[in-house]
């Protein structure tokens, strides 16, 4: 395969909206209606939608009863149930959002469903089918605003109207410009009582990559790295991180693509793979550090090679007539004058990807440069740091140059996983 030479690529224009936090209330940038029907106004970016195909999965629900204080129905409980149901499709819906729907009547869940993949029916359709005639005069809880347009599937608003539901509770307004507020307005026009914004932050976190892509046009980017207990950056992961249920395996399932150094493949002779049952595997983006590391890379299995691409700077390619083993079974090589985060994200955008994470392992000088560009230009949104119970590491800090910006991480969360502590936060 001949390398593709790309020169003078214009950097992807990053909208100023990329500075918005992932949990930002969408009422600041979209037109929505509150539960009393009063509108607020804003603006929304246009977008291009690309569809993929993934796994279909559906289960029947069990009856659940829940009442809040004083015997009133707890909307928050049922919305949290929607999010729980929606997460059954983790890694399967991109570039579509994950959506869950629960139908409640007389304090009982009589139907539930979720959106399994792009092109398949939406969550409301599965939930209404599950509920059958019990949906009449019931309350439908849905984590994302029902659509009101014909796409690859009919409008969910019309399905709710035909089912004669009495009330619809919406977790968050859909930032998709062809949906935003239109679904809520359509339901209200027919006399259905609509409440918007229940457990909104939880619903936004569920689809943080989808929201970011809709608002900015850019993929949601996360930086991941491991530290020893003395602060040194490690080439390895903590015990159990790659196994099923491990945080790293779950990251690979959730993100559309992972960016790694060629030195990591050379050292480990393995490629990042999620071990979650039925997990979709991420697209593999390999950044060539040196010509020797590229030539020495082992051949990838066909199913991995066809979902992989190699980016290299022109000064790395010493012999254009030599074909590295990794460039087979559909793997591409793209050569730039200088590799940066801009062309990588532009490629991911063209492929319809919503999320990317940079895996900072191995002797990865080129990845440090990608991170520095991302930090300086606001292209990174999230950081996941694993602190392992070992003493050692390659570097004493992740300082990326004297001109690096100072910023704070917000919405910090931490959890203990075996002998490691995993901390994540958002760049604001």
Rosetta blueprint (number, residue, H / E / L):
1 X L
2 X L
3 X L
4 X E
5 X E
6 X E
7 X L
8 X L
9 X L
10 X L
11 X L
12 X L
13 X L
14 X L
15 X L
16 X H
17 X H
18 X H
19 X H
20 X L
21 X L
22 X L
23 X L
24 X L
25 X L
26 X H
27 X H
28 X H
29 X L
30 X L
31 X L
32 X E
33 X E
34 X L
35 X L
36 X L
37 X L
38 X L
39 X E
40 X E
41 X L
42 X L
43 X L
44 X L
45 X L
46 X L
47 X L
48 X L
49 X L
50 X L
51 X L
52 X L
53 X L
54 X L
55 X L
56 X L
57 X L
58 X L
59 X L
60 X L
61 X L
62 X L
63 X L
64 X L
65 X E
66 X L
67 X L
68 X L
69 X H
70 X H
71 X H
72 X L
73 X L
74 X L
75 X H
76 X H
77 X H
78 X H
79 X H
80 X H
81 X H
82 X H
83 X H
84 X H
85 X H
86 X H
87 X H
88 X H
89 X H
90 X L
91 X L
92 X L
93 X L
94 X L
95 X L
96 X L
97 X L
98 X L
99 X L
100 X E
101 X E
102 X E
103 X E
104 X E
105 X E
106 X L
107 X L
108 X E
109 X E
110 X E
111 X E
112 X E
113 X E
114 X E
115 X L
116 X L
117 X L
118 X L
119 X L
120 X L
121 X L
122 X L
123 X H
124 X H
125 X H
126 X H
127 X H
128 X H
129 X H
130 X H
131 X H
132 X H
133 X H
134 X H
135 X H
136 X L
137 X L
138 X L
139 X E
140 X E
141 X E
142 X E
143 X L
144 X L
145 X L
146 X L
147 X L
148 X L
149 X L
150 X L
151 X L
152 X L
153 X L
154 X L
155 X L
156 X H
157 X H
158 X H
159 X H
160 X H
161 X H
162 X H
163 X L
164 X L
165 X L
166 X L
167 X E
168 X E
169 X E
170 X E
171 X L
172 X L
173 X L
174 X L
175 X L
176 X L
177 X L
178 X L
179 X L
180 X L
181 X L
182 X H
183 X H
184 X H
185 X H
186 X H
187 X H
188 X H
189 X H
190 X L
191 X L
192 X L
193 X E
194 X E
195 X E
196 X E
197 X L
198 X L
199 X L
200 X H
201 X H
202 X H
203 X H
204 X H
205 X H
206 X H
207 X L
208 X H
209 X H
210 X H
211 X H
212 X H
213 X H
214 X H
215 X H
216 X H
217 X L
218 X L
219 X L
220 X E
221 X E
222 X E
223 X E
224 X E
225 X E
226 X E
227 X E
228 X L
229 X L
230 X L
231 X L
232 X L
233 X E
234 X L
235 X L
236 X L
237 X L
238 X L
239 X L
240 X L
241 X L
242 X L
243 X L
244 X L
245 X L
246 X L
247 X H
248 X H
249 X H
250 X H
251 X H
252 X H
253 X H
254 X H
255 X L
256 X L
257 X E
258 X E
259 X E
260 X E
261 X E
262 X H
263 X H
264 X H
265 X H
266 X H
267 X H
268 X H
269 X L
270 X L
271 X L
272 X L
273 X L
274 X L
275 X L
276 X L
277 X L
278 X L
279 X L
280 X L
281 X L
282 X L
283 X E
284 X E
285 X E
286 X E
287 X E
288 X L
289 X L
290 X L
291 X H
292 X H
293 X H
294 X H
295 X H
296 X L
297 X L
298 X L
299 X L
300 X L
301 X L
302 X H
303 X H
304 X H
305 X H
306 X L
307 X L
308 X E
309 X E
310 X E
311 X E
312 X E
313 X E
314 X H
315 X H
316 X H
317 X L
318 X L
319 X L
320 X L
321 X L
322 X L
323 X L
324 X L
325 X L
326 X L
327 X L
328 X L
329 X L
330 X L
331 X L
332 X E
333 X E
334 X E
335 X E
336 X E
337 X L
338 X L
339 X L
340 X L
341 X H
342 X H
343 X H
344 X H
345 X H
346 X H
347 X H
348 X H
349 X H
350 X H
351 X L
352 X L
353 X L
354 X L
355 X E
356 X E
357 X E
358 X E
359 X E
360 X L
361 X L
362 X L
363 X L
364 X L
365 X H
366 X H
367 X H
368 X H
369 X H
370 X H
371 X H
372 X H
373 X H
374 X H
375 X H
376 X H
377 X L
378 X L
379 X L
380 X L
381 X L
382 X E
383 X E
384 X E
385 X E
386 X E
387 X E
388 X L
389 X L
390 X L
391 X L
392 X L
393 X L
394 X L
395 X L
396 X L
397 X L
398 X L
399 X L
400 X L
401 X L
402 X L
403 X L
404 X L
405 X L
406 X L
407 X L
408 X L
409 X E
410 X E
411 X E
412 X E
413 X E
414 X E
415 X E
416 X E
417 X E
418 X L
419 X L
420 X E
421 X E
422 X E
423 X E
424 X E
425 X E
426 X E
427 X E
428 X L
